[in-house]
Amino acid sequence: MFILILSTLAVGALCNAQSTRTWVSGLGDDANPCSRTLPCKSFAAAVSKTTPAGEIDVLDSGSFGAVTITKSISIEAAGVIAGIQVSEGNAITVNAGSNDVVVLRGLTLEGLSQGSDGIEVLSAGAVHIEDCTVNNFASHGIESNTAGPTQMFVKDTVVRNECVGNGVFGIYSHPRTGGSSALTIDGVRIEHNGVGIRADDDSKVTIRNSIVSDSLAKGVISYSSASPTYITIESSVITSNAGSGVVSNGLQSSVVLSNVTITGNLRGLQSTAIGNILSFGNNRITGNVMNGSPTAKLAQT
């Protein structure tokens, strides 16, 4: 009897154990321990069986279900289709601790015109989104809606077809009261959304080496109602948006341009409510129906 009890406890401990590295497969089973030889089927199951600061790897192609992340973790895929397809709700929700770091790499998120957000960040220390595709969501592609200070890094990613209406944004930074968002966008294609990128109060956004094109409304919006908002755009192209290419709205809103091509939009630059658009004088603002002008020029030192 004593041996039987020990065996039962050992099996229970094994079932509840977490690993620093787990695995998912299109042919997996969530009853498995998420090991390489016995992978799980869903990201949600793998997250529950992975230690904080651990890693989930994708063995082969599949659709791995929506997931909420509440701790430091990496989800990694290379050379396979690591999909999340949703017809309601978010594909990925990040609601982690204030010092937690989340890495999402190589994922394909599909909203079917019905899912809410591709990725919504409610809380985290830092979120890294790399080599991902975010397609066809009804709310926003990537949304930073944080209650505390959060860093976000979006690199080598495609955000497209978030275009149900003008209030649908490819990437949207709008911290809640007491929050702030520092967002870096590098090597990203933001294509055919309602609005390409929007940043609201307490957002600092850097856009470099990226393309914002074919929005149903505006390309890039900096909006400030009560707190400063900063957007810096460098070595990027903003083109073929049905409204303005770049908008700065509000006295505490600032957009800084360096080596940016803005062409083929209804209007190149638009300052609203004394918004600031600052240029280093090395930009190409041409070929728009109305080009517009920066509100001030900055010296190159």
N, C-alpha and C positions, 0 to 999 in steps of 0.2 A: 504493500500500500504506500509506504514512504517513497519507494522508488517511482511508483506511478505518479504521485503528487509532484515530485521533482521533475519528472519528464514533462508533465503538463505545464508546469511553470516555465520550463525551458522553451517549450514550443511557443507559449504565449509571448515570452520575451523576444523570441526570434521574429514572430509576426509583427511585433510592435517596434522592432529595431529600425533605426534610420541609418542611411549610408551617406558618405560624403559624395559619392557619385552613383547616379541611378540611370536607367535606360528605358526608353519607350520604343515601341515598334508598331507598325500597322497591323501586325499579327499577334500583338501582345495580349495580356489579360491583366486586369486591374487586381485580381486576386494574387498575382505573382508578387515577389519581393522587389521587383524593378531592377533585378541584376542583369548583367549582360546576357546570360543564358536564359533567364526567365524575366523578360522585360514586361513592363506595364503597357496598357493600351492608351492611357490618357495622361496629359500633363498634370491634371488635378491629382490623380493618384500618385504620380511620381513626386510632386511637391510635398505631399504628406509623408513620403518615405525618404525624403532627403534632408540631411542636417542643414541648419543655417550655414550660409556661405558655401553650400555644396553646389554640385553641377548635375544637370539633367542633359543627357546626350540622346540624339535621335539616331536609331540604328538604320531605319529604312523609311521609305515614304509612307505617309498616311495622314489622316485627319485626327487630331489629338484632343479636340474639345476645348471649350472655354475654360479659363483658369483665373483664379484670384491668388495673387502672390502677397504674402504677409511677412516675409522675411528676406534676408539676403539670399540670393540664389542666381545661378546662371542657367539659361536654357539655350543649348547650342545645337545647331544643325549645319551640316556641310555636305554638299553633293547629293542631297535628297530633297523631296518636297515635304517640308514639315508644316502641315497646314492646320489652321483653325478656321472652321466655317461655322458661322452663327446666323440664325434667322431672327434672333432677338437678343437684347442685352449686349454686353461688351465681349469682344474676343478675349482680351487680357485686361484685368484690373489690378493695379499695383496699389496696395494699401499696407505698406510695410512701415517699419520703425524709422525714426528720424535719422538714424545713422546707418540704415541698411542700404546695401548696394545691389541693384538688380541689373543683370545683363541679359538681353534678348538678341540672339544672333541667328540669322539665316531662316527666319520664319515667314510664312505666307499666310496672311490674314484676309479672309473673304467675308464681306458683310451681306451679300445677296440683296442689297438695297433695303434691308430690313434690320440688320444688326445696328446697335447704337454706335459705339466707338470701337475702332480697331484696338487702341491702347488708351486707357484712361489712368492717369497717375493721380492718386488722392494723397499719398504720403510716401516719402522715401528720402534717404539722404542723397542718392544719385541713381539715375536710370540711364543705361546705355542701350541704344537701339541701333543695331548694325546689320547691314545686308538683308534688310527685310522688305517685303512688299505688303502694302496696306491698301486694300481695294474695296470700293463700293459699299461704304457704310452710310447709314442714314443720318447720323449725328455728326461726328468728326472722325478724321483718320487717327490723329494722335492728339490727346488732350492732356494738358497739365492743369490740374484743378486742385492745387495743394493747399493744405492748411498751415504748413510750416515752410521753412526754406528748403528748396529742392533744386538740385542740378540735373539737367537732362542733356544728353548728347545723342543726336540723331545723325548717323553717318552712312553714306553709300546705300541709301534706302529710296524706294519709290512709294509715293503717297498719291493715289489717283482715284478719280471717279467718286469722291465724296461730294456729290453734286445734286442732291435732291432739291436744294433751294439755296438762296443767297446766304442764309444763316448757317450753312454747313461749311466747315472749315477743314482744309487739309491738315494743318497743324494749328492748334489753338492753345495759347498760354493765358490763363486767367486765374491767378491765385485767389483763394478765399481770404477773408479778413484775417490779417496776421501772417499770411503766407507770402512767399516770394518765389519767383521762378527764374533761374539762370539757364537759358537754353542755347545750345550750340548746334547749328545745322550745317553739315559739311558734306558736299558731294551728293546732295539729295535732289531728286526730280519730283516736283510737286505739280501734277498735271490734271487738268479738267476737274477741278473741285468747284464748289460754290464760291468760296474765297480761298486763296492759296494758303496764306499765313496770316494769323491775327494775334497780336499781343496786347493785353490790357494792363491795368495798374499793377505796379510792383513786378513787372517783367523786364528782364534784360535778355535780349536775343541777339545772337551773332549768326549771320547767314553768310557762308562763303562757298565758292565753287559749286553753286547750285543753280537750278533753273526753276522758275515759277511761270507756268504757262497755261493758257486756255481756260482760265477761270470763268465761270458764268457771271461773276461780278468783278471784284477787285483782286489784284495780285497779292500785295502785302499791305497790312493795315497796322499802324501803331495808334492805340487809343488810350487816352488818359482822361479820367474824370476827376480823380482826387489825389492820385499818387503818380510819381514819375514812371514813364515807360520809355525804354530805350531799345532801338533796333539799329544794328550796324550791318550793312550789306557790303560785301567785298567780293570782287572777281566773280560776279554772278550775272545771269540773264533773266530779265523779267519781260515776257513777251506774250502778245496775242490774248491778253485778258480783256473781257468785254467791257469792263469799267476801267478805273485808273490802275496804273501799274503799281504806284507807291502812294499811300495816303498817310499823312500825319495829322491826327485829330486831337486837339486839346493843347493848352498852354504848356503842360508838363510832358508833352509827347515829343520825342526827338528821334529822327532817322538820320543816320550818317551814311553817305554813299562814297565808295572808293572803287574805281575801276569796274563800274556796273554799266551794262547795256540795257536800256529800257526802250523798247520799240514795239510797234504794232498794237499798242493798247488804245483804248478810247482816249485816255489822257495819260501822259507819262507820269507827272508829279502833281499831287494835289495836297495843299495845306488847308485844313479846316479848323476853325475856332483857334486860330493863331498857333497851329501846330508847326513844329520846327523841322525843316528838311535841310540838312547841312551837307555840302558837297566839297570834296577835295579838288574839284575842277578837272578830274581825269576820267569823267564819265561820258557815256554816249547816249544822249537822250534825244532820239530822232525817230521819225517815221510813225509817230503817234498822230491820231486825229488832232489832238492838242498836246503839245509837248509839256507845257508847264515849266516852272523854274524852281530851283532851290530857294529857300528863304535866306540863306547865307552861304558864303564860301569859307572854307577853312584853309589855312596855309599849310603847305607840305614842308615839313622840316626834316 
